[in-house]
Amino acid sequence: MNKRKRRCKTFVNTPFSPPPPLRFGSLELSGNLVLAPMAGYTSLPFRMALHEIGGLSLGTSDLVNARSLIEKNPNAFKLIRSGPQDRPLAIQLFGAVPEEMRDAALVLESRGVDVVDVNMGCPVPKVCKVGGGAAMMAHPARAFAVVKAMADALRIPLTCKIRLGIDSLIAPDFARALADLGVKAIAVHGRTKQQGFDGEVDLDGIRKVVKAVPQIPVIGNGDITTPLEARKMLEETGCAGVMAGRGAFYNPWIFRDIRHYFATGEILPEASFDERFKFMARHLDLLIETFGEKHGCPMFRKMAPLYVKRLGPAAEFKRKIFHLQTRAQFDEITAHYRQWREEILGRKNSGLN
Ligand SMILES: Cc1cc2nc3c(=O)[nH]c(=O)nc-3n(C[C@H](O)[C@H](O)[C@H](O)COP(=O)(O)O)c2cc1C
């Protein structure tokens, strides 16, 4: 009997019909599951590794400074690297000058990107200082001028990622204005800027955005880490798609699992230790292929602790991976960790601890 058959199956059979695959502008996606943009994490190797697992309908890049892109800054071009296995792809821009945002969007369009997204939710000072990110929602007139310049110039779909507001709910009216200007889909993180990442996601706030823009799809975002949470987001808000970010660190199979659940009602078991480490090795290999060993290994250091979060005792692994410099070291650290973990768990099970 193979491994998958041996694991028990869980079905959640209460009737549920997921919405049809997302369609906006000229784009028809294969489903409704979108990767949230996460600066420093959602680079090409991570997106490729997720696409290899399956289930992801649209990947999103790290955020890119529009001005850097039109000034041909090599770092900005590194951020927009893509390839055939990385499709469809949305690249997220930030900035507050309409002409710069338009021209940067046109650069992306000319390079075959599928969607241009505007960051209107990022609270970090570096982004807000230049009037981008969440500062856009604090200055709607400026935001709308940026969006108008971009929407008028682009043939590919323009989307925006917003929060519920700065310190209160303004997203429904804000979204209505964006849709009237030609934005083709809106992703909403169900918190205000003031909340940051604290507190519960306000599903009622997202539902009000959905109601405000019946003509375009709304993609609900915030704290989705399981298929049932994805279902709850869709059912309680009426949104057309879900976007997951941090959930993909803790469980890179999240998109495959949600898609499988939507299709069959079956909750797949969590990935095993071996599957997790195989995925990590693949992500590290892709980082090294893309950025070289010298840069790829340090980039992996911050991801690795998140991947092992659900594995139980991992202190030994985290301590060592923090100094990762080569691919060969990863195999050594993994082998040690496996042994250390077996000892710890063995001692616990035998009551010696
Ligand atoms: C490390 C990190 C980086 C992020 N970077 C961006 C970003 O570049 N652009 C953006 O719109 N949101 C960014 N976000 C917010 C996420 O896209 C998402 O809205 C938020 O994490 C809530 O979704 P989640 O609970 O599924 O992670 C970032 C979040 C994290 C944790």
The ligand as an ORCA input file, in Angstrom:
! r2SCAN-3c Opt
* xyz 0 1
  C       7.011     39.445      5.131
  C       5.833     40.096      4.497
  C       6.010     40.928      3.404
  C       4.916     41.553      2.799
  N       5.107     42.309      1.689
  C       4.039     42.842      1.031
  C       4.194     43.522     -0.197
  O       5.303     43.649     -0.718
  N       3.083     44.018     -0.799
  C       1.832     43.879     -0.253
  O       0.842     44.344     -0.843
  N       1.647     43.235      0.905
  C       2.714     42.697      1.532
  N       2.527     41.967      2.668
  C       1.146     41.712      3.132
  C       0.631     40.389      2.527
  O       0.531     40.468      1.130
  C      -0.751     40.030      3.095
  O      -1.644     41.050      2.793
  C      -0.722     39.849      4.604
  O       0.396     39.071      5.003
  C      -1.992     39.147      5.100
  O      -2.157     37.917      4.449
  P      -1.708     36.511      5.131
  O      -2.354     36.479      6.487
  O      -2.240     35.476      4.187
  O      -0.220     36.525      5.239
  C       3.606     41.357      3.309
  C       3.447     40.529      4.418
  C       4.525     39.893      5.007
  C       4.287     38.984      6.175
*
